[in-house]
């Protein structure tokens, strides 16, 4: 499993897509801009 921070940024979003296309399990740490709380989101390849 790969933990990726900054995944909502310009580079991070492309890196997350690339990792998912390679079949990697990716866990993202994203900021909830509504209340500035860090939340964890898990993506799984469909």
Order of alpha helices (4+ residues) and beta strands (2+ residues): beta-alpha-beta-beta
